[in-house]
Amino acid sequence: MNMEDLNTNFANTPPVDKETETRIKNNTNGKKTDLNSILRKIGFGFLFLFLGALIVGIVLYLPANSRLQTAEAELDRLRPIEAAYEDLLVEYELKSIQRIVYKVLANASQMHIALMNDDGGRIAQYLQYIEDDLANLSIPNFPDVPASLQQQFKKVAEKRVTDKSGAIAALQVFQNDLLLLIDNLE
């Protein structure tokens, strides 16, 4: 086919009316419009998904963040109180140990008087008091001291019946060790 035949065929083609021409354009544009419409829907879908996730995140994050900040503020307020409490516990433990040692010392002094007066009832009473207090005595800084004091006091208890002067001397050594312990506890 040559060029003339094409022109002749083209010339023989009936002219396209406006309605057909519009239909052909709409058909071509319709494909583009459908693609644009689908892309627009996908874009809006992602936009709304993002906005929904953002709203849910904010709704969940803000109260949690507020509670976290409140908890951190409470912790900051309680830290000095906890430190003071721990200091007081250490001081209380020391005072409890000192109270027992002073009580043992006072009972040993009363037992000394009872030994000098040869009062068997009072001697037995103070002997029991001292033994009970020594059994309850626990000193973390000096773990071997309570056992040592118990051994010394057993010597006093053994000598109280047979050798009063030996018991008084052993009791004096026991009291001196108690005084030394009091000095070391402070």
C-alpha positions as CSV (number, residue, x, y, z in Angstrom):
1,M,0.0,0.0,0.0
2,N,1.3,3.3,-0.9
3,M,0.5,6.6,0.5
4,E,-2.2,7.4,-2.0
5,D,-4.1,4.3,-1.0
6,L,-4.0,5.3,2.6
7,N,-5.2,8.8,1.8
8,T,-7.9,7.4,-0.3
9,N,-9.0,4.9,2.5
10,F,-8.8,7.7,5.0
11,A,-10.8,10.0,2.7
12,N,-13.4,7.3,2.2
13,T,-13.9,6.9,6.0
14,P,-17.1,8.5,7.1
15,P,-16.6,11.4,9.3
16,V,-17.0,10.7,13.0
17,D,-19.8,12.5,14.6
18,K,-19.3,14.4,17.8
19,E,-21.2,11.9,19.9
20,T,-18.9,9.1,18.8
21,E,-15.8,11.2,19.3
22,T,-16.9,12.1,22.9
23,R,-17.5,8.4,23.6
24,I,-14.0,7.5,22.4
25,K,-12.4,10.2,24.5
26,N,-14.5,9.2,27.5
27,N,-13.5,5.6,27.0
28,T,-9.8,6.6,27.0
29,N,-10.2,9.0,29.9
30,G,-12.3,6.5,31.8
31,K,-9.3,4.1,32.0
32,K,-7.2,7.0,33.3
33,T,-9.9,8.1,35.7
34,D,-10.4,4.6,37.1
35,L,-6.6,4.3,37.8
36,N,-6.6,7.8,39.3
37,S,-9.6,6.9,41.4
38,I,-8.0,3.7,42.7
39,L,-4.8,5.5,43.5
40,R,-6.8,8.2,45.3
41,K,-8.7,5.6,47.3
42,I,-5.5,3.9,48.3
43,G,-3.9,7.2,49.3
44,F,-6.9,8.1,51.4
45,G,-6.9,4.7,52.9
46,F,-3.2,5.1,54.0
47,L,-4.0,8.6,55.2
48,F,-6.9,7.5,57.4
49,L,-4.9,4.5,58.6
50,F,-2.0,6.8,59.6
51,L,-4.4,9.3,61.3
52,G,-6.2,6.5,63.1
53,A,-2.9,5.0,64.3
54,L,-1.8,8.5,65.4
55,I,-5.0,9.1,67.3
56,V,-4.8,5.7,69.0
57,G,-1.2,6.2,69.8
58,I,-1.8,9.6,71.3
59,V,-4.8,8.3,73.3
60,L,-2.7,5.5,74.8
61,Y,0.5,7.4,75.1
62,L,-0.6,10.6,76.9
63,P,-2.2,8.9,79.9
64,A,0.6,6.4,80.2
65,N,3.1,9.2,80.0
66,S,1.2,11.2,82.6
67,R,1.2,8.2,85.0
68,L,4.9,7.6,84.3
69,Q,5.7,11.2,85.2
70,T,3.6,11.0,88.3
71,A,5.3,7.8,89.4
72,E,8.7,9.3,88.7
73,A,7.8,12.3,90.8
74,E,6.7,10.0,93.6
75,L,9.9,8.1,93.4
76,D,11.9,11.3,93.6
77,R,9.9,12.3,96.6
78,L,10.4,8.9,98.3
79,R,14.2,8.4,97.7
80,P,15.3,10.8,100.5
81,I,12.7,9.2,102.8
82,E,14.0,5.8,102.0
83,A,17.6,6.9,102.7
84,A,16.6,8.4,106.0
85,Y,14.7,5.2,106.9
86,E,17.7,3.1,106.2
87,D,19.9,5.4,108.3
88,L,17.3,5.1,111.1
89,L,17.3,1.3,110.8
90,V,21.0,1.2,111.3
91,E,20.8,3.5,114.2
92,Y,17.9,1.5,115.7
93,E,19.9,-1.7,115.4
94,L,22.8,-0.1,117.2
95,K,20.5,1.3,119.9
96,S,18.9,-2.1,120.4
97,I,22.2,-3.8,120.8
98,Q,23.3,-1.0,123.3
99,R,20.1,-1.4,125.2
100,I,20.7,-5.1,125.7
101,V,24.3,-4.6,126.7
102,Y,23.4,-1.8,129.2
103,K,20.7,-4.1,130.6
104,V,23.2,-7.0,131.0
105,L,25.6,-4.5,132.6
106,A,22.9,-3.3,135.1
107,N,21.9,-6.9,135.9
108,A,25.6,-7.8,136.4
109,S,26.0,-4.8,138.8
110,Q,22.9,-6.0,140.7
111,M,24.3,-9.6,140.8
112,H,27.6,-8.2,142.1
113,I,25.7,-6.7,145.0
114,A,23.7,-9.9,145.5
115,L,27.0,-11.9,145.6
116,M,28.5,-9.6,148.2
117,N,25.3,-9.9,150.3
118,D,25.2,-13.7,149.7
119,D,21.5,-13.4,148.6
120,G,20.9,-16.7,146.8
121,G,17.5,-15.8,145.4
122,R,18.6,-12.6,143.9
123,I,21.7,-14.2,142.5
124,A,19.7,-16.9,140.8
125,Q,17.3,-14.2,139.5
126,Y,20.0,-12.0,138.0
127,L,21.8,-15.1,136.7
128,Q,18.7,-16.0,134.7
129,Y,18.2,-12.4,133.4
130,I,21.8,-12.2,132.2
131,E,21.7,-15.6,130.5
132,D,18.5,-14.7,128.7
133,D,19.8,-11.4,127.5
134,L,23.1,-12.9,126.4
135,A,21.2,-15.5,124.4
136,N,19.3,-12.7,122.6
137,L,22.4,-10.6,122.0
138,S,23.5,-10.5,118.4
139,I,26.2,-8.1,117.2
140,P,26.8,-8.1,113.4
141,N,30.0,-6.0,113.7
142,F,31.4,-8.4,116.4
143,P,29.9,-11.8,115.7
144,D,32.1,-13.7,118.2
145,V,31.6,-11.3,121.2
146,P,28.2,-12.8,122.4
147,A,29.7,-16.3,122.5
148,S,32.8,-15.0,124.4
149,L,30.6,-13.2,126.9
150,Q,28.5,-16.3,127.4
151,Q,31.7,-18.3,128.1
152,Q,32.8,-15.7,130.6
153,F,29.5,-15.6,132.4
154,K,29.5,-19.4,132.7
155,K,32.6,-19.1,134.8
156,V,30.8,-16.7,137.1
157,A,27.8,-19.0,137.3
158,E,30.0,-22.0,138.1
159,K,32.0,-20.1,140.8
160,R,29.0,-18.5,142.5
161,V,28.3,-21.6,144.7
162,T,31.8,-22.7,145.6
163,D,34.0,-19.6,145.4
164,K,32.2,-16.3,146.1
165,S,35.4,-14.2,145.8
166,G,36.3,-16.0,142.5
167,A,32.8,-15.4,141.2
168,I,33.0,-11.7,142.2
169,A,36.4,-11.4,140.4
170,A,35.1,-13.2,137.3
171,L,32.0,-11.0,137.4
172,Q,34.3,-7.9,137.5
173,V,36.2,-9.1,134.4
174,F,32.8,-9.7,132.7
175,Q,31.6,-6.2,133.6
176,N,34.9,-4.7,132.2
177,D,34.4,-6.6,128.9
178,L,30.8,-5.2,128.8
179,L,32.2,-1.7,129.3
180,L,34.8,-2.2,126.5
181,L,32.0,-3.5,124.2
182,I,29.9,-0.4,125.0
183,D,32.9,1.8,124.0
184,N,33.3,-0.1,120.7
185,L,29.6,0.1,119.9
186,E,29.6,3.9,120.0
